[in-house]
Amino acid sequence: MIKKIITLFIAFTLFICQNVSYADTLSLSASSYVLIDEISGRVLLEKNAHNKMAMASTTKIMTALIALENSNLDDQVIVDERSTGVEGSSIYLKNEEVISMKDLLYGLMLRSGNDSAVAIANYISGDEEQFINLMNEKAKSIGALNTNFTNPHGLSHNDHYSTAYDLSLITREAFKFDVFKDIVSAKSYNADRDANGYFLNKNQTLWDYPGGDGVKIGYTMAAGRCLVSSAMRDGMRLIAVSLQAPNWFNDNYKIMDHGFENYRPYTIYNKNQLMKKIQITKDNINLNLVAENDLIYPLKDDEMNSIKVNVTVNNHIDLPINKGEILGSIDTYSNGVLIKKDNLVSSHDIKEKSLIDRFIDFLRPSS
């Protein structure tokens, strides 16, 4: 046990030292930053990633996520006075204007409309306060534990804060929606409006960075320049977050360069891949156990040999068995550190044997 603890401590220390030493060579302007792999969530690089900080309009990533979970793109939103004349960047909503949720979301993420954020909140929850509750509940549910929202747009408030790491988690969750990917990767958009319907994306990552495909910029005097960027290369999407970063875009480009230059996505196992064959002795039945999900994980070339996969089957398995039923676990380790816990499931249905089947089995000579 002591030997295992020492091994884990050494591995963790080496990881921290490698990241700190590399971070020092980058000469980044950001007070806080993080780089994660979108599929696995693995942190590839970080500095002060759990410090609570103002995050300005990167708040709107959560606003978009809540909207996508609780509305349809073709919903028609009737704007009222609460959503007009909101301070800061705007899509210039008018009282009693009817606008689709789709147009509001593009206005939110491309034009960074604060009025769009308020209109979304009022439509989904009836008022901003209830919508903010949804935002905070969602943050906690995905592990963004150092985040607190007081509004849906990101205007400064002492109790409105997040961390670079939490913002990466929120963005990763939002990327589960294909329409979110479509919105944040759009360089421009024409809304179905009589005026102020052309939205140009302010995120220069889409133009400047090879593979850049999102997601959101933010700025206030209190927060400084904040940027969440994403890019996809060779099947690997990276998410970079920089807070209080005067050289925001250059910071994120350097961070993502590190990820793409040093890591490759490796398939450790696939969904439905056979992981274990077992026999249910008392019923004389063979059963294939498979992985419930894919495990695609970013690794450096010299980390490949560090991966170990342990398969554990439940002690008691009785019929009937349903396809996809959880019958064990798959634990994957890198250098002795658990990186993924997954379910081991049945590959097919198995019905419980009838009395006649059991009698026949009893009469059948044993091999």
C-alpha positions, 0 to 999 in steps of 0.5 A: 500500500505504501509503495503504491502511494509513493508511486502515485505521488511520484507520477503526480509530481512529475506531471505537475513539474512537466506542466509548470516547466513547459508553461514557463517557456510559453510566456503567456499573458493569462492569469489563468488558463487550461487546455483539455481534450474535449472527448476525454476531458483530460487536462493537458496543460494548466495554470491557476485553472481553479482560481475563481475569476470574472469571466465576462461573456464566456458566461453565454456558453452556459446560457446557450447550453441551458437554452438548447436543453430547454427549447427548440430552435424554431420556438418563437420568442415574443420580446418584452421590455425586460429584454430591450436596452440591456447594457453592453453588446446588443442585437438591438431587440425591440419590444414585442418583436417576434424572433426565433430561438435559433436567431437568438442563439446566433445573436448570443454567441456571434454578436454576444448580445446581452439582450439576447441572453435576457430574452432567452432567460425570460422565455425559458424560465419566465424571469432571469432569476429562475434561469440563473438557478438553472445555470447554477444547478447545471454547473454543479451537476457537471462538476463545475463546482467553483462557478456561480452565476448571477446573470445570463450575459456576464456583466460584472457582479461580485458574485458572478465568477467561474474558473478556467477549468469550470469553463472548459467543463461547461464548453465540453458539455455544450459540445454534446449538441451538434447545433452548438458546434454549428453555431459557434463555428459559424463566421457569420449569420443572417437572422430573419429580421427586418433590421440588425440581422447580420451577425459577425462572429467576433472569435478570431480563432475561426480565421486565424487558427488551423482547425479552429471551430469556436467558441466565445470571447468575453471582455469587461473592465473587471474581467479583462480579456477572456477567451474560450477557443476550440480547434479540431485536428485529426479527430481530436478537439481541444478546448483552451480557456484563458482568463485575464489574458491581454494577449488572449488569442495568441495565448490560446494558440500557443496552448493549443499548439502544445496539445496538437504537437505533443498528444495524439488521440488513441483508441484504447477500446471501442463501444461494444468491443468484446472485453471478457467471455464468461460462463454462467456455470449453473445455466451452462451459458456462455456470455460475451461482455462488452464495453458500454462506451468508447475510450479515446484518450489523448496520449504522448507517444511515450505514454502508450506503455503506461496504459493498463485495462482491468476488467472486473465481473460481478460476483453474482450473475443470474438470468434473465439478462438484458442486452446492455445490462451492467455486469461489471466494470472496466478500469483504465489506468495510466501510470497507476492513476485511474483515468476512466471507469466504465461499465462492462455490459451484456452483448445480448439478451438471455432469457431465463431457462424453463423447467424443461430446459433445466431438466434437459440440461440435468439429463445431458451427460457432462463433458 
